[in-house]
Amino acid sequence: MPDLHLRLHDDTGDDLATPMPSEEEALRLLAEAEISAATLVPWGSNYTFAVALSSGNEDEEDLLGIYKPQLGERPLWDFPDGTLYQREVAAYRLSRRLGWDIVPPTVVREGPHGVGSLQLYIEPDDRHEDDYEFWGRRDVAIERMVLFDHITNNADRKLSHCLVATDGRVWGIDHGLTFNQEPKLRTVLWQFVGETISSPLRDDLERLLAEEAEVRADLACHLASEEVDAFFERVRLLHERGVYPRLSSRYNIPFGW
């Protein structure tokens, strides 16, 4: 997956700081705004575009987004073809349902290269780029991301997929390699290995299980039924045991981290 920890610039080289809209407003614009410009992000194995979204309203500034078309996905042996963009959206919908706000607003959208995922661009604070000390902390914002990666079976949690926004909020991006039914977890966030899951987060898992029917209906729009079954099995196991599993430095480090 491409590492999208980037900053966008205008023709003068100045940073384009996009005001953060409300979540509902972001979803509306992501779904309805005109894609007025698209620039290929020149790295990674899948085609990814930084896009400008224009609402047509002079009182609203253009929104910046990250567009990942289905047609630009490289086939993988361990993920069904053409499904990565749906996994990006499933990760957002789960994050929103949990109330954790880890994943930026993301929708399925037709774009210049066909259907794909379109995600709100988050302006990163460069002071935390490759900041291992910051991401090695044991605060609840980072623990949420760790637990989120366990239940979504994230196969690609690189440090470049962890962002601190200019307003101080913690975000995770690049969730195309998630929700596989087979164990795939690979991460650079190891500080909670073998430790007890925080009580509030364990309570969130319990709430997720209590709302299983609704969550299943939500995820079924984007994932295969066996992947949803495997997701709930992971949630149940983590909730029952209440401890983060031991990881292997041989198997659980993402490629090119």
Backbone as CSV, one residue per row, in Angstrom:
resi,resn,N_x,N_y,N_z,CA_x,CA_y,CA_z,C_x,C_y,C_z
1,MET,0.844,-1.206,0.000,0.000,0.000,0.000,0.874,1.248,0.000
2,PRO,0.437,2.321,-0.612,1.253,3.528,-0.635,1.285,4.199,0.717
3,ASP,2.397,4.809,1.042,2.521,5.573,2.280,2.027,6.985,2.014
4,LEU,0.884,7.358,2.562,0.258,8.636,2.221,0.483,9.683,3.295
5,HIS,1.583,9.600,4.008,1.911,10.668,4.955,2.600,11.769,4.161
6,LEU,1.808,12.630,3.536,2.326,13.650,2.629,1.685,14.990,2.925
7,ARG,2.307,16.031,2.400,1.722,17.371,2.445,1.476,17.807,1.018
8,LEU,0.392,18.549,0.812,0.071,19.062,-0.510,0.508,20.516,-0.597
9,HIS,0.926,20.949,-1.765,1.445,22.306,-1.954,0.760,22.970,-3.127
10,ASP,0.678,24.296,-3.073,0.203,25.028,-4.239,1.390,25.353,-5.138
11,ASP,1.158,26.118,-6.201,2.223,26.385,-7.167,3.367,27.189,-6.583
12,THR,3.161,27.853,-5.468,4.222,28.659,-4.862,5.056,27.852,-3.898
13,GLY,4.645,26.586,-3.622,5.363,25.771,-2.672,4.828,25.901,-1.267
14,ASP,3.812,26.746,-1.055,3.245,26.899,0.283,2.336,25.732,0.599
15,ASP,2.270,25.369,1.896,1.395,24.283,2.300,-0.058,24.697,2.169
16,LEU,-0.883,23.756,1.706,-2.315,23.979,1.606,-2.973,23.372,2.845
17,ALA,-3.201,24.150,3.872,-3.840,23.678,5.088,-5.345,23.731,4.890
18,THR,-5.961,22.556,4.858,-7.389,22.481,4.627,-8.138,22.551,5.949
19,PRO,-9.061,23.491,6.112,-9.840,23.536,7.346,-10.594,22.221,7.530
20,MET,-10.629,21.721,8.757,-11.283,20.456,9.036,-12.786,20.673,9.162
21,PRO,-13.585,20.138,8.233,-15.033,20.296,8.346,-15.586,19.327,9.382
22,SER,-16.853,19.495,9.743,-17.501,18.516,10.603,-17.579,17.188,9.856
23,GLU,-17.767,16.117,10.600,-17.825,14.803,9.961,-18.979,14.725,8.964
24,GLU,-20.147,15.190,9.344,-21.294,15.128,8.442,-21.074,15.971,7.188
25,GLU,-20.469,17.143,7.367,-20.186,17.990,6.216,-19.143,17.344,5.316
26,ALA,-18.132,16.723,5.934,-17.109,16.035,5.150,-17.718,14.909,4.328
27,LEU,-18.609,14.126,4.935,-19.248,13.028,4.211,-20.086,13.541,3.050
28,ARG,-20.787,14.635,3.274,-21.605,15.207,2.212,-20.740,15.649,1.035
29,LEU,-19.656,16.347,1.334,-18.791,16.845,0.267,-18.058,15.706,-0.442
30,LEU,-17.621,14.724,0.307,-16.950,13.580,-0.304,-17.880,12.871,-1.289
31,ALA,-19.157,12.802,-0.943,-20.118,12.089,-1.783,-20.609,12.927,-2.958
32,GLU,-20.689,14.254,-2.789,-21.391,15.078,-3.771,-20.518,16.086,-4.514
33,ALA,-19.415,16.511,-3.931,-18.629,17.591,-4.534,-17.999,17.149,-5.856
34,GLU,-17.794,18.100,-6.722,-17.133,17.845,-8.004,-15.649,17.625,-7.791
35,ILE,-15.106,16.595,-8.431,-13.657,16.377,-8.403,-13.060,17.274,-9.480
36,SER,-12.480,18.399,-9.047,-12.034,19.421,-9.996,-10.574,19.285,-10.385
37,ALA,-9.813,18.462,-9.671,-8.405,18.244,-10.003,-7.972,16.937,-9.369
38,ALA,-7.040,16.239,-10.004,-6.529,14.974,-9.468,-5.054,14.855,-9.807
39,THR,-4.246,14.543,-8.799,-2.807,14.391,-8.993,-2.389,13.018,-8.497
40,LEU,-1.700,12.250,-9.349,-1.241,10.926,-8.960,-0.180,11.032,-7.875
41,VAL,-0.358,10.283,-6.799,0.668,10.190,-5.760,1.732,9.225,-6.276
42,PRO,2.965,9.688,-6.478,3.933,8.943,-7.291,4.720,7.870,-6.552
43,TRP,4.066,7.113,-5.663,4.744,5.979,-5.045,3.697,4.968,-4.609
44,GLY,4.163,3.789,-4.292,3.255,2.737,-3.869,2.876,1.825,-5.018
45,SER,2.357,0.664,-4.678,2.044,-0.343,-5.679,0.648,-0.195,-6.257
46,ASN,-0.200,0.620,-5.626,-1.555,0.859,-6.124,-1.699,2.324,-6.526
47,TYR,-2.552,2.577,-7.512,-2.765,3.952,-7.948,-3.588,4.714,-6.907
48,THR,-3.050,5.840,-6.485,-3.687,6.697,-5.495,-3.576,8.135,-5.964
49,PHE,-4.657,8.902,-5.802,-4.688,10.269,-6.300,-5.069,11.233,-5.182
50,ALA,-4.357,12.354,-5.115,-4.785,13.479,-4.295,-5.730,14.312,-5.150
51,VAL,-6.922,14.593,-4.625,-7.935,15.267,-5.439,-8.466,16.500,-4.723
52,ALA,-8.879,17.475,-5.528,-9.560,18.666,-5.021,-11.050,18.487,-5.256
53,LEU,-11.842,18.786,-4.234,-13.293,18.626,-4.302,-13.941,19.992,-4.173
54,SER,-14.701,20.351,-5.188,-15.326,21.666,-5.215,-16.834,21.527,-5.052
55,SER,-17.388,22.212,-4.057,-18.827,22.151,-3.808,-19.612,23.061,-4.746
56,GLY,-18.913,23.994,-5.392,-19.590,24.967,-6.245,-20.128,26.152,-5.482
57,ASN,-19.947,26.143,-4.166,-20.393,27.242,-3.316,-19.204,28.151,-3.037
58,GLU,-19.303,29.411,-3.401,-18.188,30.347,-3.223,-17.826,30.540,-1.762
59,ASP,-18.761,30.255,-0.860,-18.505,30.438,0.566,-17.778,29.244,1.184
60,GLU,-17.615,28.159,0.417,-16.952,26.959,0.919,-15.628,26.761,0.205
61,GLU,-14.572,26.504,0.979,-13.279,26.216,0.384,-13.266,24.803,-0.183
62,ASP,-12.437,24.594,-1.213,-12.287,23.247,-1.742,-11.780,22.304,-0.662
63,LEU,-12.253,21.082,-0.736,-11.830,20.034,0.187,-10.765,19.196,-0.509
64,LEU,-9.798,18.713,0.244,-8.783,17.828,-0.310,-9.109,16.399,0.099
65,GLY,-8.953,15.484,-0.849,-9.256,14.085,-0.568,-8.229,13.149,-1.168
66,ILE,-8.276,11.892,-0.718,-7.425,10.829,-1.240,-8.318,9.798,-1.919
67,TYR,-8.130,9.642,-3.226,-8.976,8.801,-4.063,-8.198,7.558,-4.485
68,LYS,-8.772,6.373,-4.192,-8.127,5.107,-4.533,-9.086,4.297,-5.413
69,PRO,-8.909,4.331,-6.729,-9.829,3.623,-7.611,-9.617,2.110,-7.587
70,GLN,-10.715,1.393,-7.720,-10.643,-0.067,-7.789,-9.742,-0.524,-8.930
71,LEU,-9.807,0.169,-10.075,-9.019,-0.227,-11.234,-7.516,-0.078,-11.004
72,GLY,-7.129,0.689,-9.989,-5.718,0.887,-9.711,-5.143,-0.065,-8.681
73,GLU,-5.944,-1.035,-8.237,-5.477,-1.979,-7.223,-4.660,-3.101,-7.852
74,ARG,-3.475,-3.326,-7.329,-2.643,-4.437,-7.798,-3.177,-5.748,-7.216
75,PRO,-3.349,-6.778,-8.052,-3.832,-8.069,-7.532,-2.896,-8.635,-6.468
76,LEU,-3.468,-9.193,-5.411,-2.721,-9.804,-4.316,-3.157,-11.256,-4.168
77,TRP,-2.238,-12.100,-3.738,-2.580,-13.526,-3.631,-3.486,-13.798,-2.437
78,ASP,-3.450,-12.940,-1.414,-4.165,-13.242,-0.175,-5.372,-12.342,0.087
79,PHE,-5.704,-11.448,-0.842,-6.914,-10.635,-0.733,-7.684,-10.744,-2.053
80,PRO,-9.013,-10.867,-1.998,-9.792,-10.944,-3.239,-9.577,-9.704,-4.110
81,ASP,-9.472,-9.899,-5.405,-9.224,-8.799,-6.330,-10.328,-7.745,-6.251
82,GLY,-9.911,-6.487,-6.343,-10.861,-5.390,-6.442,-11.630,-5.078,-5.171
83,THR,-11.097,-5.473,-4.013,-11.836,-5.266,-2.755,-11.166,-4.289,-1.796
84,LEU,-9.987,-3.802,-2.118,-9.247,-2.991,-1.148,-9.966,-1.681,-0.836
85,TYR,-10.568,-1.058,-1.838,-11.260,0.215,-1.603,-12.457,0.017,-0.682
86,GLN,-13.116,-1.135,-0.778,-14.238,-1.414,0.115,-13.767,-1.590,1.555
87,ARG,-12.584,-2.134,1.741,-12.033,-2.317,3.080,-11.689,-0.965,3.717
88,GLU,-11.258,-0.024,2.903,-11.013,1.333,3.403,-12.305,1.916,3.993
89,VAL,-13.420,1.715,3.294,-14.694,2.261,3.754,-15.196,1.496,4.971
90,ALA,-15.038,0.169,4.971,-15.458,-0.633,6.119,-14.706,-0.205,7.386
91,ALA,-13.414,0.088,7.257,-12.632,0.527,8.415,-13.168,1.841,8.961
92,TYR,-13.508,2.762,8.070,-14.080,4.032,8.537,-15.406,3.811,9.250
93,ARG,-16.271,3.001,8.662,-17.599,2.805,9.251,-17.503,2.143,10.627
94,LEU,-16.550,1.231,10.784,-16.351,0.611,12.092,-15.816,1.624,13.095
95,SER,-14.840,2.423,12.682,-14.287,3.451,13.562,-15.369,4.411,14.028
96,ARG,-16.244,4.783,13.106,-17.320,5.707,13.456,-18.308,5.065,14.420
97,ARG,-18.659,3.805,14.178,-19.609,3.127,15.054,-19.051,2.986,16.473
98,LEU,-17.761,2.740,16.579,-17.127,2.634,17.893,-17.005,3.984,18.593
99,GLY,-17.093,5.076,17.817,-16.897,6.397,18.386,-15.440,6.714,18.642
100,TRP,-14.537,5.991,17.976,-13.106,6.180,18.207,-12.500,7.240,17.287
101,ASP,-13.120,7.529,16.162,-12.637,8.569,15.248,-11.172,8.377,14.881
102,ILE,-10.825,7.159,14.520,-9.456,6.838,14.116,-9.257,7.068,12.624
103,VAL,-10.265,6.689,11.832,-10.166,6.725,10.376,-10.878,7.955,9.845
104,PRO,-10.240,8.745,8.992,-10.913,9.917,8.414,-12.161,9.511,7.636
105,PRO,-13.146,10.417,7.535,-14.345,10.121,6.759,-13.995,9.578,5.372
106,THR,-14.664,8.479,4.994,-14.356,7.762,3.757,-15.652,7.257,3.139
107,VAL,-15.785,7.392,1.826,-16.980,6.934,1.120,-16.574,6.168,-0.128
108,VAL,-17.531,5.397,-0.666,-17.391,4.838,-2.009,-17.855,5.903,-2.986
109,ARG,-17.061,6.117,-4.035,-17.358,7.243,-4.926,-16.877,6.934,-6.348
110,GLU,-17.664,7.330,-7.325,-17.207,7.316,-8.715,-16.270,8.499,-8.929
111,GLY,-15.117,8.224,-9.543,-14.146,9.275,-9.798,-13.653,9.226,-11.224
112,PRO,-12.590,9.955,-11.523,-12.077,10.012,-12.900,-11.649,8.655,-13.444
113,HIS,-11.322,7.708,-12.561,-10.871,6.384,-12.985,-11.812,5.288,-12.483
114,GLY,-13.071,5.651,-12.320,-14.056,4.662,-11.916,-14.311,4.650,-10.425
115,VAL,-15.036,3.637,-9.973,-15.412,3.560,-8.566,-14.187,3.310,-7.692
116,GLY,-14.210,3.860,-6.503,-13.117,3.678,-5.563,-13.476,4.279,-4.223
117,SER,-12.513,4.327,-3.332,-12.721,4.987,-2.043,-12.238,6.427,-2.135
118,LEU,-12.914,7.307,-1.409,-12.517,8.713,-1.341,-12.510,9.108,0.128
119,GLN,-11.352,9.527,0.604,-11.152,9.805,2.021,-10.716,11.252,2.231
120,LEU,-11.210,11.843,3.300,-10.802,13.194,3.661,-9.300,13.238,3.914
121,TYR,-8.624,14.183,3.296,-7.190,14.374,3.545,-6.991,15.047,4.890
122,ILE,-6.111,14.471,5.694,-5.776,15.023,7.003,-4.428,15.723,6.925
123,GLU,-4.396,17.002,7.286,-3.152,17.769,7.282,-2.282,17.308,8.450
124,PRO,-1.111,16.695,8.182,-0.291,16.165,9.278,0.605,17.219,9.912
125,ASP,0.898,17.001,11.169,1.865,17.811,11.896,3.231,17.161,11.705
126,ASP,4.105,17.806,10.950,5.393,17.205,10.597,6.287,16.931,11.798
127,ARG,5.987,17.537,12.926,6.825,17.299,14.102,6.753,15.847,14.570
128,HIS,5.688,15.133,14.187,5.525,13.752,14.628,5.800,12.745,13.524
129,GLU,6.334,13.202,12.395,6.676,12.277,11.323,7.847,11.400,11.770
130,ASP,7.664,10.077,11.655,8.692,9.117,12.078,9.108,9.334,13.528
131,ASP,8.150,9.727,14.379,8.420,9.996,15.791,8.122,8.736,16.600
132,TYR,9.115,7.874,16.742,8.906,6.604,17.433,8.595,6.803,18.906
133,GLU,9.135,7.850,19.503,8.854,8.105,20.912,7.377,8.439,21.115
134,PHE,6.820,9.275,20.230,5.408,9.631,20.345,4.526,8.403,20.160
135,TRP,4.772,7.620,19.106,3.918,6.480,18.802,4.166,5.290,19.713
136,GLY,5.220,5.359,20.514,5.486,4.305,21.494,4.840,4.563,22.843
137,ARG,4.086,5.660,22.958,3.429,5.981,24.223,2.300,4.998,24.508
138,ARG,1.813,5.043,25.758,0.733,4.157,26.181,-0.529,4.954,26.527
139,ASP,-0.830,5.982,25.741,-2.054,6.725,26.033,-3.224,6.121,25.270
140,VAL,-4.430,6.512,25.644,-5.627,5.842,25.136,-5.830,6.070,23.645
141,ALA,-5.427,7.225,23.115,-5.602,7.495,21.687,-4.815,6.493,20.843
142,ILE,-3.612,6.163,21.285,-2.798,5.203,20.544,-3.262,3.777,20.827
143,GLU,-3.712,3.511,22.052,-4.226,2.174,22.354,-5.460,1.860,21.507
144,ARG,-6.311,2.855,21.264,-7.468,2.631,20.397,-7.013,2.127,19.027
145,MET,-5.960,2.756,18.489,-5.476,2.345,17.179,-4.942,0.917,17.223
146,VAL,-4.238,0.585,18.302,-3.702,-0.771,18.449,-4.842,-1.790,18.494
147,LEU,-5.853,-1.525,19.315,-6.973,-2.447,19.419,-7.759,-2.501,18.104
148,PHE,-7.893,-1.367,17.451,-8.562,-1.323,16.155,-7.843,-2.219,15.155
149,ASP,-6.521,-2.181,15.153,-5.754,-3.015,14.230,-5.932,-4.498,14.539
150,HIS,-6.063,-4.834,15.827,-6.286,-6.232,16.183,-7.644,-6.726,15.691
151,ILE,-8.685,-5.954,15.888,-10.007,-6.451,15.510,-10.242,-6.381,13.999
152,THR,-9.577,-5.452,13.308,-9.701,-5.388,11.851,-8.669,-6.254,11.140
153,ASN,-7.749,-6.841,11.913,-6.724,-7.714,11.337,-5.893,-6.948,10.311
154,ASN,-5.379,-5.798,10.737,-4.638,-4.909,9.836,-3.286,-5.516,9.482
155,ALA,-3.058,-5.738,8.204,-1.813,-6.353,7.744,-0.751,-5.329,7.377
156,ASP,-0.989,-4.031,7.664,-0.061,-3.022,7.147,-0.033,-1.761,7.999
157,ARG,0.117,-1.899,9.321,0.216,-0.707,10.174,1.674,-0.256,10.244
158,LYS,2.048,0.561,9.253,3.363,1.183,9.247,3.301,2.501,10.015
159,LEU,4.457,3.010,10.399,4.468,4.296,11.098,3.986,5.411,10.180
160,SER,4.219,5.276,8.882,3.769,6.291,7.933,2.257,6.261,7.742
161,HIS,1.594,5.273,8.309,0.136,5.208,8.268,-0.484,5.719,9.563
162,CYS,0.341,6.329,10.400,-0.106,6.929,11.659,0.127,8.436,11.574
163,LEU,-0.916,9.212,11.772,-0.816,10.657,11.634,-1.252,11.371,12.900
164,VAL,-0.581,12.473,13.183,-1.082,13.443,14.156,-1.450,14.681,13.352
165,ALA,-2.712,15.083,13.421,-3.163,16.254,12.666,-2.634,17.525,13.307
166,THR,-2.736,18.619,12.565,-2.262,19.901,13.091,-3.060,20.347,14.311
167,ASP,-4.267,19.762,14.511,-5.043,20.089,15.713,-4.763,19.129,16.859
168,GLY,-3.803,18.214,16.675,-3.391,17.310,17.742,-4.100,15.967,17.752
169,ARG,-5.102,15.771,16.900,-5.828,14.495,16.882,-5.010,13.409,16.195
170,VAL,-5.177,12.175,16.693,-4.475,11.019,16.151,-5.357,10.315,15.123
171,TRP,-4.770,9.986,13.961,-5.503,9.327,12.890,-4.688,8.151,12.339
172,GLY,-5.394,7.184,11.781,-4.767,6.111,11.030,-5.288,6.132,9.599
173,ILE,-4.411,5.892,8.640,-4.802,5.852,7.229,-4.320,4.544,6.613
174,ASP,-4.726,4.318,5.349,-4.329,3.127,4.585,-4.825,1.846,5.244
175,HIS,-6.124,1.606,5.117,-6.727,0.411,5.701,-7.229,-0.556,4.631
176,GLY,-6.581,-0.563,3.467,-6.990,-1.477,2.410,-6.684,-2.926,2.720
177,LEU,-5.650,-3.170,3.534,-5.263,-4.551,3.866,-5.792,-4.920,5.248
178,THR,-7.101,-4.909,5.373,-7.764,-5.234,6.636,-8.869,-6.256,6.400
179,PHE,-9.386,-6.800,7.504,-10.559,-7.677,7.515,-10.356,-9.000,6.776
180,ASN,-9.118,-9.417,6.579,-8.896,-10.745,6.022,-9.379,-11.786,7.030
181,GLN,-9.951,-12.888,6.567,-10.442,-13.898,7.502,-9.313,-14.715,8.113
182,GLU,-8.139,-14.726,7.465,-6.971,-15.412,8.003,-6.120,-14.434,8.810
183,PRO,-5.406,-14.898,9.845,-4.558,-14.000,10.649,-3.506,-13.304,9.796
184,LYS,-3.503,-11.965,9.826,-2.605,-11.196,8.974,-1.954,-10.025,9.710
185,LEU,-2.194,-9.862,10.992,-1.767,-8.653,11.700,-0.269,-8.399,11.539
186,ARG,0.054,-7.195,11.052,1.444,-6.728,11.004,1.434,-5.269,11.435
187,THR,2.293,-4.925,12.381,2.237,-3.597,12.981,3.596,-3.172,13.521
188,VAL,3.772,-1.854,13.627,4.953,-1.304,14.293,4.614,-0.832,15.710
189,LEU,3.354,-0.953,16.118,2.922,-0.500,17.446,2.863,-1.697,18.380
190,TRP,3.929,-1.893,19.133,4.096,-3.105,19.937,4.001,-2.872,21.444
191,GLN,3.768,-1.646,21.894,3.927,-1.347,23.309,2.873,-1.975,24.219
192,PHE,1.778,-2.475,23.644,0.725,-3.074,24.469,0.745,-4.601,24.445
193,VAL,1.728,-5.191,23.800,1.791,-6.647,23.683,1.771,-7.294,25.071
194,GLY,0.843,-8.221,25.274,0.756,-8.955,26.536,0.115,-8.192,27.674
195,GLU,-0.289,-6.949,27.439,-0.875,-6.137,28.504,-2.399,-6.230,28.485
196,THR,-2.993,-5.844,29.610,-4.444,-5.863,29.741,-5.069,-4.757,28.900
197,ILE,-6.154,-5.091,28.220,-6.893,-4.088,27.450,-7.573,-3.130,28.427
198,SER,-7.452,-1.836,28.196,-8.059,-0.846,29.087,-9.560,-1.095,29.219
199,SER,-10.073,-0.930,30.440,-11.486,-1.222,30.712,-12.452,-0.476,29.790
200,PRO,-12.267,0.837,29.541,-13.200,1.533,28.646,-13.212,0.954,27.233
201,LEU,-12.058,0.504,26.751,-12.000,-0.053,25.408,-12.610,-1.454,25.375
202,ARG,-12.420,-2.194,26.449,-13.074,-3.501,26.532,-14.592,-3.334,26.581
203,ASP,-15.035,-2.284,27.261,-16.474,-1.980,27.278,-16.981,-1.656,25.875
204,ASP,-16.151,-0.973,25.084,-16.541,-0.666,23.715,-16.703,-1.949,22.894
205,LEU,-15.832,-2.935,23.133,-15.977,-4.217,22.451,-17.280,-4.902,22.865
206,GLU,-17.605,-4.809,24.140,-18.853,-5.403,24.627,-20.063,-4.746,23.950
207,ARG,-20.002,-3.434,23.809,-21.089,-2.716,23.140,-21.190,-3.137,21.675
208,LEU,-20.037,-3.346,21.041,-20.025,-3.781,19.645,-20.709,-5.146,19.508
209,LEU,-20.441,-6.047,20.446,-21.063,-7.368,20.416,-22.560,-7.278,20.669
210,ALA,-22.960,-6.359,21.530,-24.388,-6.177,21.812,-25.136,-5.637,20.594
211,GLU,-24.413,-4.951,19.711,-25.023,-4.373,18.507,-24.665,-5.192,17.267
212,GLU,-24.420,-6.487,17.462,-23.878,-7.317,16.378,-24.725,-7.272,15.118
213,ALA,-26.036,-7.363,15.257,-26.891,-7.387,14.062,-26.715,-6.123,13.235
214,GLU,-26.700,-4.970,13.908,-26.551,-3.701,13.199,-25.165,-3.571,12.573
215,VAL,-24.142,-4.009,13.312,-22.776,-3.915,12.796,-22.603,-4.834,11.587
216,ARG,-23.157,-6.032,11.683,-23.088,-6.959,10.553,-23.721,-6.350,9.298
217,ALA,-24.871,-5.738,9.473,-25.544,-5.120,8.326,-24.698,-4.009,7.739
218,ASP,-24.003,-3.253,8.584,-23.158,-2.152,8.137,-21.964,-2.671,7.336
219,LEU,-21.285,-3.697,7.879,-20.083,-4.214,7.246,-20.385,-5.069,6.026
220,ALA,-21.575,-5.676,6.008,-21.929,-6.557,4.889,-21.979,-5.827,3.555
221,CYS,-22.116,-4.514,3.594,-22.106,-3.723,2.355,-20.727,-3.692,1.711
222,HIS,-19.685,-4.050,2.490,-18.313,-3.864,2.009,-17.444,-5.110,2.118
223,LEU,-17.876,-6.108,2.896,-17.046,-7.282,3.151,-17.826,-8.557,2.867
224,ALA,-17.097,-9.645,2.611,-17.718,-10.955,2.439,-18.228,-11.455,3.787
225,SER,-19.232,-12.311,3.759,-19.844,-12.789,5.004,-18.845,-13.517,5.891
226,GLU,-17.944,-14.302,5.291,-16.957,-15.016,6.108,-15.958,-14.059,6.748
227,GLU,-15.717,-12.918,6.118,-14.834,-11.917,6.719,-15.505,-11.233,7.898
228,VAL,-16.798,-11.003,7.805,-17.538,-10.431,8.927,-17.582,-11.429,10.077
229,ASP,-17.782,-12.718,9.777,-17.766,-13.753,10.818,-16.425,-13.765,11.544
230,ALA,-15.340,-13.712,10.787,-14.002,-13.731,11.387,-13.757,-12.479,12.220
231,PHE,-14.270,-11.353,11.767,-14.150,-10.112,12.539,-14.792,-10.272,13.912
232,PHE,-16.012,-10.774,13.961,-16.691,-10.921,15.245,-16.015,-11.966,16.129
233,GLU,-15.418,-12.966,15.525,-14.671,-13.946,16.315,-13.474,-13.274,16.996
234,ARG,-12.789,-12.373,16.299,-11.668,-11.656,16.908,-12.155,-10.747,18.038
235,VAL,-13.269,-10.063,17.804,-13.815,-9.182,18.837,-14.171,-9.987,20.081
236,ARG,-14.841,-11.122,19.903,-15.236,-11.948,21.047,-14.020,-12.446,21.810
237,LEU,-13.013,-12.885,21.093,-11.820,-13.434,21.731,-11.096,-12.371,22.542
238,LEU,-10.932,-11.191,21.983,-10.247,-10.117,22.705,-11.075,-9.653,23.899
239,HIS,-12.392,-9.599,23.735,-13.252,-9.193,24.850,-13.199,-10.211,25.982
240,GLU,-13.232,-11.494,25.643,-13.218,-12.538,26.667,-11.884,-12.614,27.388
241,ARG,-10.790,-12.546,26.655,-9.465,-12.683,27.268,-9.011,-11.391,27.931
242,GLY,-9.373,-10.258,27.333,-9.030,-8.974,27.929,-7.552,-8.635,27.923
243,VAL,-6.796,-9.303,27.059,-5.341,-9.105,26.994,-4.921,-9.051,25.527
244,TYR,-3.973,-8.156,25.228,-3.417,-8.118,23.880,-2.533,-9.339,23.660
245,PRO,-2.666,-10.017,22.533,-1.883,-11.241,22.308,-0.410,-10.953,22.111
246,ARG,0.387,-11.988,22.357,1.814,-11.916,22.065,2.015,-11.899,20.558
247,LEU,3.007,-11.143,20.105,3.296,-11.046,18.676,4.676,-11.615,18.380
248,SER,4.896,-11.936,17.127,6.166,-12.490,16.690,6.907,-11.476,15.839
249,SER,8.168,-11.223,16.174,8.969,-10.294,15.369,9.281,-10.877,13.994
250,ARG,9.036,-12.153,13.833,9.270,-12.797,12.536,8.079,-12.614,11.608
251,TYR,6.850,-12.631,12.162,5.653,-12.626,11.322,4.842,-11.330,11.396
252,ASN,5.005,-10.556,12.444,4.060,-9.468,12.687,4.615,-8.063,12.446
253,ILE,5.686,-7.966,11.671,6.236,-6.674,11.270,5.833,-6.408,9.830
254,PRO,5.255,-5.233,9.513,4.839,-4.969,8.126,6.020,-4.861,7.180
255,PHE,5.811,-5.284,5.937,6.866,-5.211,4.932,7.175,-3.734,4.638
256,GLY,8.454,-3.414,4.560,8.866,-2.056,4.233,8.472,-1.030,5.270
257,TRP,8.429,-1.448,6.549,7.952,-0.541,7.603,8.904,0.605,7.837
